[in-house]
Amino acid sequence: MRKVDINHVIDEAKFRSFHWNVLFWCTLIIIFDGYDLVIYGVVLPILMDQWQLTPIEAGSLGSIALFGMMVGAMTLGTASDKFGRKKMILLCIILFSLFTFLCGFAQTPGQFAVMRFIAGLGIGGVMPNVVALISEYAPKKIRSTLVALMFSGYAVGGMLSAGLGIWIVPTWGWEIMFYLGCIPLLLLPLIMKLLPESLGFLLRDNKDNQVKTILAKIDPQIVATHQYELVRQEVVARKIPILDLFSEKRAISTIAFWISFFMCLLMVYALGSWLPKLMQTAGYPLKSGLMFLFAMNIGGMIGAILGGHMSDKFNLKSVLVTFFILGAIAITLLGFRSNTYFLYFLVMIAGAATIGSQILLYTYVAQYYPMHIRSTGLGWASGVGRIGAIVGPMLGGVLMQLSLPHHQNFMAFAVPGIIAALAIALVGLKFYETRKVAVKA
């Protein structure tokens, strides 16, 4: 009887309607994660006036959701390697959609903080799971491109949030931004029906009929093989999955990933939370500050797609190092007043090199770790990165409180880019095999 290796089928498959389906739903989920990235930066000036918040208090309030994201990424990301991707994705959607919606009803900073923390659990947990899922279904020759395309939804969500902040908040108030967060919850029945589970987990749970049904959609020629046996490869996983991240000479690379995630997310969330306010302080009107935020997310989307394509053609590590260095230069130059169009150009480069690099980092980690610890690797890297995301808004608040010269604020935001570039340089050039199938958890 013919033996069929699901990983070989996925690697060599042509891009079909099945892949479009997985890409569409994963991208839509990421769009709302990006929406939440920018939402606090959009309403921040209004909340500071309404609740009489100091810059440090505002920065701390912004970090509450990010703390929840850290916890969610580490716990729900790791849980996915045991319970399956799809179950954790659905749970995360319920958490972040429901409690983002409830944020609109907050009357005090304390109530707002509680809702944002719980929403953060879902937002942080969903990201490593959708990255792992699409990585496991993407054909090998376009894997980085597909992950980057999906993650471009992150920037689309950010642009959507900034655009709505410009056009509807003045009329409807800041609350409307959070009410719109219920949309993923309304789409949950469709996601439950149309989003597939990871083939590796279906195979591990001996659901061979479901595996064969999905394989027929990935490669219709499989149907011509009337009888075949699925190849199983046993992987002995540790009871504490995080220890596997440091085994088989992965320790230095794991720590390097954590440092780069920390620094990258520090830049993303510091700029995402404070760019409108910094530009307002420099003499630009609030509407112009939000337009800079909009431009930053356009750059993020372009950087993600271009970086993913370049990574499939060349070397993902080299692309990341280049992006971080360019981002540090662009962010530094933002601190010096110049032609408005040139500033927009710099903001777009900063977006490409921060939001875009964040997306490429997820791609790099997903390709580096084997399937049985992929979500654990993504979850812990993302979780450590969320510590940087927590520090970012707080750092912005401290800088604003110190009333430093305008250019020194941006220089402070640029330093993490250089550190991230150095960290990525430490990651081993040779990837370990990532397409092994776990049959034991």
N, C-alpha and C positions, 0 to 999 in steps of 0.2 A: 504494500500500500504506500502511495506517495506521501512523503512528509512535507508539510508546509510550515515555514518559519514566518510568523506574523510580522516580525521586524523587517525581514527581507521584502515582504509584500509592501509594507508601508514605505520603506526606503525607495523602492523602485517604481512606485505607483505614479500614474499621471494625475494631474490636478483635476478632480471631477466635482460634480455637484455635492457629493458628500463632504468634501473638504470645504467647499463654500459654506455649507451649513454650519460646520464647526467654527470656521473663521468668523462668520456673521455673529453668532451668539456670543462667542468669547469676546469679540470686539465690542459688542453692545454693552456687555458687562463692564469692560474696561473704560468705556466712554463715561459711565456714571462714576467710576473711581476718579477719573480725571476731572469730572465736574466737581467732585468734592474737594479735590486738591485746591482749586481756585476759589471756591465759594467763600471761604473765610476771608481771603484777601479782598474779595469784592465787597463784603459787608463790614469789614474791619473799621473803616473810618466812621461808618454810621453807628456801629455798636460802641465805639469809643466815646462818641458824643452822647449817645442815649443813656449809656450806663456809667458815664464819667470814669472811664478806665484810663489808667496811666499806661504808657508804652510797655512797661514790664508786665503789668497785669494783662494787657491785651496779648502780648507774646505768650504768656503762660497759659491763657485761655485757649489760644490756638494750638498749643502743644498737647492739650488734653486728648483730642482725637488721635493725635499721632502716637501717644502712649498706648491708646487702645489698639491702634494698628500694629504696634510692635508686639503686643501680647497676642493679638489675633494671628499675625503672621507666624509666630513661633509655635503656637499651640494648634491652630486649625490647619496650618501648613503641614506640620508633622503628622497630625491625625489623618490627613489624606493618604499618607503612605500605608496606613493600616485599614481605613474604612472605605477608601475609594475617592476619586476626584469629584464625581458628580454630587454625592451626598453633601460633601463639605461646601461645594459651590452653592448649592441650594440653601443650605443653612446660612451661609455668609450673606446671600442676597436678602434673606428675611431680616437679618440683623441690621445691615447698613441702610436698606431702603426704608424700613419702618421707623427707625430711630432718627434718620435724617429728616423724615417728614415731621416727626414729633418735635424736632428742634425749633420749628417755626412757631410753636406754641409756648416757648420758654419766656418767662417773665423776668427772670433774674440770671445773672452770670452763673450761679450755682446750678440751676436747672439746666441751663444750656450746656454746662460742662458734663453733667451726667449723661445727657442724651448723646453728646458728641463722642464720649468715651465708648458707649455701647455700639454706636454706629461704626466707630473706628475698629472694633473687633472684627466686624464683617468685612470692612474695606481692606484691612490688612490681611485677613485670611483668604480672601477670594483671589488675590493677585498671584501668589505662587501656584495655586491650583489651576487657574486657567492657562498660565504659562506652561505648566507641566502637561496639561491635557493637549494643547495644540502642538507642543513639541513632540508628543508621542504619536500624533496623527500626521504630521507634516512630512511630505516626501523629502528625502535627504538633500537633494540638490537645491531646494528652495526653502529649507528649514529656517534659516536666519531671516530671510525675507518675509516669510509668513508670520513669524513671531513679531517682527518689527511692524508689519502691516497691522496686526492685531493691536499692538501697543500704541500705534498711531492714534487709536481711539482715545488714549489717555490725553493727548494734546487736543483732539477734537472736543472732548469733554471740557477741557480748560477753556478753549475758545468759546464754547457754548455758554459756559458760566460767565465769562467776561462780557460776552455780547449781551446776555440777558441783564447783567448788572448795569450796563449802559442804558438799555432801552426800557426795562420794565420796573426796576427797583425804584426810580424816582416817582413812578405812578402808584405802584402797588405795595411798596415797602420791602424791607429786607426779608420779611417772612416768606414771601412768595418763592424765593430761591430754595428754601428748604421744603416747602410744600411739593415742589416738583420732584423731589427725591423719592416719591412714592411710586413713580412710573415702573421701575424694575419689579416691584412687588406685584403690580397688576399684570406683568408679563410672565410671572412665575409659572402658571400652568403650561404655557407654550414652551418655556425653557425645560421644564420637567419632561415634556413629551419629545422634544426635538434634539436636545443635547445628549450625545452618547457618553457612556462610561468608558474609561480607559480599557483598551483591549487587554493590557497586561493584567489588570485586576479581574476582568471577566474570566480570563484564562486561569488565573490563580484560584478563583472560586468555582472552577469546573463548569462554567456556563458556556460550554463549547458551541451550542446551537446559536447563541447570541453572537459569539465570536465569528462564526461562519457567515451569519447574516450580514454583519458589518463588513467582513472581508469581501463579500460579493459586491458591496457598494463601492469599496475602494478599488477593487480590480474585478470587473465582471467576468474575466476569463477564468477566474477561480471556479465559477459555476460549472464550467465545462469538465472540471475534475469531479466526477460524481462521488468518489470516495477518497478522502485523504485524512491523514492524521496530523494533528497540530503538534509542532515541536515544543517541548517544555524543557526549560533549563532551570534547575533548582539553584536558588540563591539563599545562602544562610545569612539571615539578617540578625543583627544584635537586638537584644531586648531594649536597649537604649539606642535608638537610631542615630542620635547625634554623634556617637562614638565612631560610626562608620565614616563620618565626614573627615576624620583625622587618620583613618587607616589607609593602607596601600599608598603611602607617600603623598597623601593629599593634604597634610597638615598646613604646610606653608601656603599652598594655593587657597585653602579654606580661609585662613586668617587674612590673606591678601584680598579675597573677595569681600570679607566683612568690612575691612578698612575702606575699600573703594565704595561699597554701598553706603557706608556711614557718611563719607565725604560728599558723594554725589547727591544723596537725599538732603543733606544739610544745605547745599546750594539751591536745590530745587525748591524746598519749602521756605527757605529764607527769602528768596526772590519772589516766590509765589505769594507769600504773606505780606511782604513789605515793599515790593516794587512800586505799587501805586502811591503809597505814602511817601516813599523816598523821592519820587519824582514830583509829588505835590510840594514837599519841603524845598525842593530845588527851584520851585517857581512855576511848575507846570500845573494847569488846572486838573481837578480830579478826573474829569472825562479823558484827558490826555494820558493820565497815569494808567487808567484802565485800558486804553488803547495800546500802551506799551506792554501790558500784561497779555493782551490779545495777540500782539506780534510775537511775544515770547513763545506762546503755544503754537503759533503757526510754524515758527522755527523748530519747535520740538517735533512736530509732525513730519516736517521735511527731513530733519536730522534722523529720525527713526527709520523712515523708509529708505533714504539714501544710504544710511549706515548699514541697514540690513542687507541691501543689495551689494554694497561694497564688501561686506563680510562674507557673503557667499562667493564672491569673485576672488577676494584676496585673503587677508588674515584678520580675524575678528579682534585679536589682541592689539594689533597695530592700529586698527581703526579707532579703538577705544582710547589708546594713549594719545593719538592725534587729536581726537575730539576734546579730551580733558584739557590739553594744553591750549588749544584754540579758545575754549570756553574761558579759561583763566585770563587770557589776554583780552577777550571781548568784555568781560565783566569789569576788569580794571579800567578799560577805556570809557566805560559808561559813566564813570565818576567825573569825567571832564566834559564841560559844556561844549557842544559843537553843533553842527548842522543837524536839524531835526531828522531829516531823512537818513543821515549817517547813524544817528542814535537808534532809529528803528532797525537799521541793518545790524548794528551791534547787538541789539536785544534779540533779534532772530538768531544770530550766531550763538548767543548765550543760551537761548532756548534749545537749539539743536545740540549744544554741547552739554547741557544738563539733563533736560527731559529726554533728549535723544540718547544720551549715554546711559541713563537709567534703564531705558528699554533694552539697549544692547547688553548691559550687564546681566539682565534677566536671561537673555538669549545665551550668553556665555555660560552662566551657571547651569542652565537647563541642559546644555550640551556636554557639560563637564562631568556631571554626576550620573551614575547608573540609575535605572528606573526605580529600583526598590528604595532608594534614598533621595530621589530627585526632588520631591516636594519638601522633604526635610531640609535638603541643601538650600532650596529656594526660600523656604520659610525662615530659616535661621539667618541667611544673608539679608533677606528683606527685613527681618525683625531687628537685627543689629543696625541696619540702615535706618530704620524708624527712630532709633535713638538719635541719629543725626538729624532726622526730620523734626524731632522734638527740640533739639538744640537750636536748629535754624531760626524759627520764629522768636525764640527767647534771645538768641544772639542779636537779631534785628532790634528787639526791644531795648536791649542793653545799649547798643550803638546809638539808637535814637535818644536814649536818656542821657548819654554822654555828650550829645550835641557836637560830635566830631565834624571836621570839614567833610563836605559831600564826597569827595573822591576817596577819603580814607574808609568810608563805609563800604564802598564797592571793592576796594583792595582787600578788606577783611573777608568779603564773600568769595574772592578769587583764590585765596590761599588753599582752600580744600581741593580745588581742581588740580593743583600741582601735586598734592599729596596722593590724590586718587590715581594720577598718572603713574607715579612711582610704585604704588601698590600693585596696579595691574601688570607692571613690568616684572613683578616677582612670580606671577602665575606661570606654571610650567607650560612650555610650548606644545608638548605632546599631550593631547587629550586621551583620557582613558576611554575604553569602549563604553558607549552610553546606550546601546540598544539591546541590552540583556533583559530577559523577562523574568520577573520574580514570581515564583509559585508558592513561596512560603513567606509569611510576614512575621 
